[in-house]
Amino acid sequence: MDLKDILAANLRRLRQAQDLTQEELADRAGLSARYIGAVERGDASARITIVGRIAEALGVEPAELIRKTGAIPD
């Protein structure tokens, strides 16, 4: 699993844990819902500044978005 896939899985998990829609998260982060969806699917790569904006919108450290956890398969 590459870093883009790890980011996608963590983003989806963290967003859903907060009961946020992609639209709500996008609004908080100042991004489009379409872009959030593309990142969650692993169709788009996010620049580090965007990872920071998403992390801030979720109230987590940016490292939480790129950390490989036990819930993410190899």
Contacts in CASP RR format, 6 or more apart in sequence:
PFRMAT RR
TARGET T0000
AUTHOR 0000-0000-0000
METHOD contacts of the structure
MODEL  1
MDLKDILAANLRRLRQAQDLTQEELADRAGLSARYIGAVERGDASARITI
VGRIAEALGVEPAELIRKTGAIPD
1 68 0 8 1.000
1 72 0 8 1.000
1 73 0 8 1.000
1 74 0 8 1.000
3 66 0 8 1.000
4 42 0 8 1.000
4 45 0 8 1.000
5 42 0 8 1.000
5 72 0 8 1.000
6 66 0 8 1.000
6 67 0 8 1.000
6 68 0 8 1.000
6 72 0 8 1.000
7 39 0 8 1.000
7 42 0 8 1.000
7 46 0 8 1.000
7 51 0 8 1.000
7 65 0 8 1.000
7 66 0 8 1.000
8 39 0 8 1.000
8 40 0 8 1.000
8 41 0 8 1.000
8 42 0 8 1.000
9 71 0 8 1.000
9 72 0 8 1.000
10 64 0 8 1.000
10 65 0 8 1.000
10 66 0 8 1.000
10 67 0 8 1.000
10 69 0 8 1.000
10 72 0 8 1.000
11 36 0 8 1.000
11 39 0 8 1.000
11 40 0 8 1.000
11 54 0 8 1.000
11 65 0 8 1.000
12 40 0 8 1.000
13 71 0 8 1.000
14 58 0 8 1.000
14 60 0 8 1.000
14 64 0 8 1.000
14 65 0 8 1.000
15 22 0 8 1.000
15 25 0 8 1.000
15 36 0 8 1.000
15 40 0 8 1.000
15 58 0 8 1.000
18 58 0 8 1.000
20 28 0 8 1.000
20 58 0 8 1.000
21 33 0 8 1.000
22 33 0 8 1.000
22 36 0 8 1.000
22 37 0 8 1.000
22 40 0 8 1.000
23 33 0 8 1.000
25 33 0 8 1.000
25 36 0 8 1.000
25 54 0 8 1.000
25 57 0 8 1.000
25 58 0 8 1.000
26 32 0 8 1.000
26 33 0 8 1.000
26 35 0 8 1.000
26 36 0 8 1.000
28 57 0 8 1.000
28 58 0 8 1.000
29 36 0 8 1.000
29 50 0 8 1.000
29 53 0 8 1.000
29 54 0 8 1.000
29 56 0 8 1.000
29 57 0 8 1.000
30 53 0 8 1.000
30 57 0 8 1.000
31 50 0 8 1.000
31 53 0 8 1.000
31 54 0 8 1.000
35 44 0 8 1.000
36 54 0 8 1.000
37 43 0 8 1.000
37 44 0 8 1.000
38 44 0 8 1.000
39 45 0 8 1.000
39 46 0 8 1.000
39 50 0 8 1.000
39 54 0 8 1.000
46 54 0 8 1.000
48 62 0 8 1.000
51 62 0 8 1.000
51 65 0 8 1.000
51 66 0 8 1.000
52 62 0 8 1.000
52 65 0 8 1.000
54 65 0 8 1.000
55 61 0 8 1.000
55 62 0 8 1.000
55 64 0 8 1.000
55 65 0 8 1.000
58 64 0 8 1.000
58 65 0 8 1.000
END
